[in-house]
Amino acid sequence: MIPAPLDTEYAPYYGTYIKKAPPGDLFATFERQSRAVASLPSLLDESGEMARYAPGKWSVRELIGHLVDAERVFGYRAFCISRGEKAALPSFDEDHYVAAAGEHERPLSEIAADFVAMRTVNLRLFRTLGPEQWARMGIASQNPVSVRAIAYMMAGHVEHHATVLRERYGVHLRP
């Protein structure tokens, strides 16, 4: 079991995501979320994939593309910090990344597969970490953060967007 991070291990902004991480086995949560995202393409036709719940909001393809981007960024941060990186790691502008990704040119099945691939790589990394590496602190987005906090952010971030899919798009991810 990877214990939840202390409030001192992350910036207050990320507390929203950390608190949304389900209790229990973090690895089991990662695996469940991966299966849920993988199942999404079977729930929607192309018009559903392109749907936006309001003007200017992301489509379902863009939202899942954002999950892929976040998985890459958070995973890279966790990797670097777990290895003792001392340099500050940059933030990322999620809206800019989504706009630059061109997700409407790809089917949702490919985007979801990218998430599963990134999650698999990150889960493999997390399974190799020892207690010292989980507790290791670094700087990301101009704030101190632990590897453990990043992992909880990753789980909570997916939960947040699963709620958005359910409440705003009417799409229920299957575990």
C-alpha positions in Angstrom: 0.0 0.0 0.0 1.2 3.5 -0.9 0.0 5.8 1.8 -1.7 9.1 0.8 0.6 12.1 0.7 0.8 14.6 3.5 -0.4 18.1 2.8 3.2 19.3 2.8 4.0 17.1 -0.2 2.1 19.1 -2.8 0.7 22.6 -3.7 -2.9 23.2 -2.4 -4.2 23.3 -6.0 -3.4 19.6 -6.4 -5.3 18.7 -3.3 -8.5 18.6 -5.4 -7.2 15.7 -7.4 -5.5 14.0 -4.5 -8.7 14.0 -2.5 -10.5 12.4 -5.5 -8.2 9.4 -5.6 -10.2 6.4 -4.4 -9.1 4.9 -1.1 -7.3 1.5 -1.1 -4.8 0.0 -3.4 -3.4 2.7 -5.7 -2.2 0.1 -8.2 -5.6 -1.5 -8.4 -7.1 2.0 -9.0 -4.6 2.6 -11.9 -5.5 -0.8 -13.5 -9.2 -0.2 -13.1 -8.9 3.3 -14.6 -6.9 1.9 -17.5 -9.6 -0.7 -18.3 -12.3 2.0 -18.0 -10.6 4.3 -20.5 -10.0 1.3 -22.8 -13.7 0.5 -22.8 -14.8 4.1 -23.8 -14.6 3.7 -27.6 -17.1 0.9 -27.4 -19.6 3.3 -25.8 -19.7 6.0 -28.4 -20.1 6.4 -32.1 -18.1 9.1 -34.0 -20.6 11.9 -33.3 -20.4 11.0 -29.5 -16.6 11.1 -29.7 -16.8 14.6 -31.2 -19.5 15.9 -28.8 -19.0 18.9 -26.6 -21.2 19.6 -23.7 -21.0 23.4 -24.3 -19.4 25.7 -26.9 -15.7 26.1 -26.3 -15.4 22.9 -24.2 -13.4 19.9 -25.1 -14.9 17.1 -27.1 -14.7 13.6 -25.7 -11.7 12.9 -28.0 -10.0 16.0 -26.6 -10.8 15.1 -23.0 -9.3 11.7 -23.4 -6.3 13.3 -25.3 -5.9 15.5 -22.2 -5.8 12.5 -20.0 -3.0 11.1 -22.2 -1.1 14.4 -22.0 -1.4 14.5 -18.2 -0.4 10.9 -17.9 2.8 11.7 -19.9 3.6 14.8 -17.9 2.8 13.5 -14.5 4.6 10.2 -15.2 7.7 12.1 -16.4 7.7 14.2 -13.3 7.4 11.1 -11.1 10.2 9.4 -13.0 12.5 12.4 -12.8 11.9 13.1 -9.1 12.1 9.4 -8.2 15.6 9.4 -9.7 16.7 12.5 -7.7 16.3 15.2 -10.3 17.2 18.6 -8.7 16.1 20.8 -11.7 12.7 22.3 -11.6 10.3 20.6 -14.0 8.0 22.8 -16.1 4.3 23.2 -15.9 2.1 22.6 -18.9 -0.8 24.6 -20.4 -3.5 21.9 -20.8 -5.6 24.0 -23.2 -2.6 24.7 -25.4 -1.6 21.0 -25.4 -5.2 20.0 -26.4 -5.4 22.6 -29.1 -2.0 21.4 -30.6 -2.8 17.7 -30.4 -5.2 17.4 -33.3 -7.3 14.7 -31.6 -10.2 15.1 -34.0 -8.0 13.6 -36.7 -7.6 10.3 -34.8 -10.3 7.8 -33.7 -11.0 7.6 -30.0 -9.8 4.0 -30.0 -6.2 5.2 -30.8 -6.3 7.9 -28.2 -7.6 5.5 -25.5 -4.9 3.0 -26.5 -2.3 5.8 -25.9 -3.7 6.3 -22.4 -3.5 2.6 -21.7 0.1 2.5 -23.0 1.2 5.5 -20.9 -0.6 4.2 -17.8 1.1 0.8 -18.2 4.5 2.3 -18.4 3.8 4.5 -15.4 2.5 1.6 -13.4 5.6 -0.4 -14.2 7.7 2.4 -12.9 5.7 2.8 -9.7 5.9 -0.9 -9.0 9.8 -0.6 -9.0 10.0 2.2 -6.4 11.1 1.8 -2.9 9.9 3.8 0.1 12.6 6.4 -0.2 11.8 7.0 -3.9 8.0 7.4 -3.1 8.8 10.0 -0.5 11.4 11.9 -2.6 10.6 15.6 -3.2 11.2 17.7 -6.3 9.9 20.8 -7.9 7.2 20.8 -10.6 5.1 23.7 -11.8 7.1 25.9 -9.4 6.0 23.9 -6.4 7.5 21.2 -4.2 5.9 17.8 -4.8 6.6 14.2 -3.8 6.5 11.2 -6.1 3.7 9.8 -3.9 1.7 13.0 -4.4 2.1 12.8 -8.1 0.8 9.2 -8.2 -2.3 10.2 -6.2 -2.8 13.3 -8.5 -2.8 10.9 -11.4 -5.5 8.7 -9.9 -7.6 11.7 -8.8 -7.2 13.4 -12.1 -8.7 10.5 -14.0 -11.5 10.3 -11.4 -12.2 14.0 -11.9 -12.6 13.6 -15.7 -14.6 10.4 -15.3 -17.1 12.5 -13.3 -17.1 15.2 -16.1 -17.8 12.5 -18.7 -20.6 11.1 -16.6 -22.2 14.5 -15.5 -21.6 16.6 -18.6 -21.5 14.1 -21.5 -23.7 11.3 -20.1 -21.0 8.8 -20.6 -20.4 6.2 -17.8 -16.9 4.6 -17.9 -17.0 0.9 -17.1 -14.4 -0.5 -14.7 
